[in-house]
Amino acid sequence: MKISPKKYAVALVDVASKAGKGEHASIVEKFFKLLLKKNSLSLLPLIIVELAKYLDQQSGQIRAELFTSHQLDQAMIGELRQFLADKTQAEVILQEHLNKELLGGFVLQWPDFLLDASVKTELKQLNYQLNT
């Protein structure tokens, strides 16, 4: 039976949280040996992603990414952060990215959700409506 990256991540956190302070290096070493034995080392990038999600969830946080064509002012970023906090009932860690391919607007992405308010998407939707 294959073990999912999420299950590996949860198990690693569970074992590490019960371990003593000096045992973490040994736990990580044993974890890598287990992945090697199970021929699952290729899952490591996915395990790391799931590990970050799980740790965020345990601490009541959520990570979101904001893509814009230009730097937004702090008031707008605050409004987007508050929108997310209200939606998710979690503390929001917002990572901002500039994407020169966007004509305007923004794309806001967090686990399992995407809010695309970009001009490019709006133009595509308008074009689709005009042609149907």
C-alpha positions, -999 to 999 in steps of 0.1 A, spaced: 0 0 0 13 34 -10 15 61 17 4 96 7 28 126 11 2 140 36 4 109 58 42 109 58 41 146 68 16 140 96 36 110 109 68 130 109 53 158 129 37 134 153 70 116 160 90 148 162 66 164 186 69 135 210 107 134 208 133 150 230 153 180 220 184 161 209 165 134 190 153 154 160 184 148 139 180 110 145 143 112 136 150 130 103 178 104 94 154 75 101 127 93 81 150 95 51 160 59 55 123 49 56 116 69 24 146 52 7 135 17 19 99 23 6 113 37 -27 95 69 -19 123 95 -20 107 111 -51 78 121 -29 100 144 -8 90 177 -25 53 168 -20 59 157 16 76 191 23 46 210 8 22 189 29 44 194 60 42 231 56 4 230 52 0 208 82 22 229 104 3 260 93 -30 244 101 -18 233 135 -8 269 143 -39 284 129 -22 301 100 -28 300 62 -3 310 35 -16 329 5 1 342 -26 -8 375 -42 2 381 -78 0 417 -92 14 436 -121 26 464 -99 32 470 -62 -1 475 -43 -4 501 -15 -5 488 21 -42 497 25 -52 474 -4 -29 446 9 -45 450 43 -80 447 28 -70 415 9 -54 400 41 -86 409 61 -108 393 33 -88 361 36 -88 361 74 -126 365 74 -129 337 48 -106 312 65 -108 322 101 -70 319 103 -40 342 106 -29 351 70 7 350 58 5 369 25 34 365 1 35 391 -26 47 385 -62 51 409 -91 40 394 -124 46 417 -154 24 394 -176 -7 406 -157 -23 436 -174 -39 447 -142 -59 434 -113 -46 406 -92 -46 368 -86 -50 356 -50 -42 320 -43 -44 300 -11 -47 262 -5 -76 248 -25 -88 282 -38 -79 307 -65 -94 342 -69 -85 355 -103 -95 392 -106 -70 400 -133 -78 421 -163 -66 393 -187 -92 369 -173 -120 395 -174 -112 402 -210 -112 365 -218 -146 361 -202 -160 391 -221 -147 377 -253 -163 344 -246 -196 360 -238 -195 381 -270 -188 351 -292 -215 328 -278 
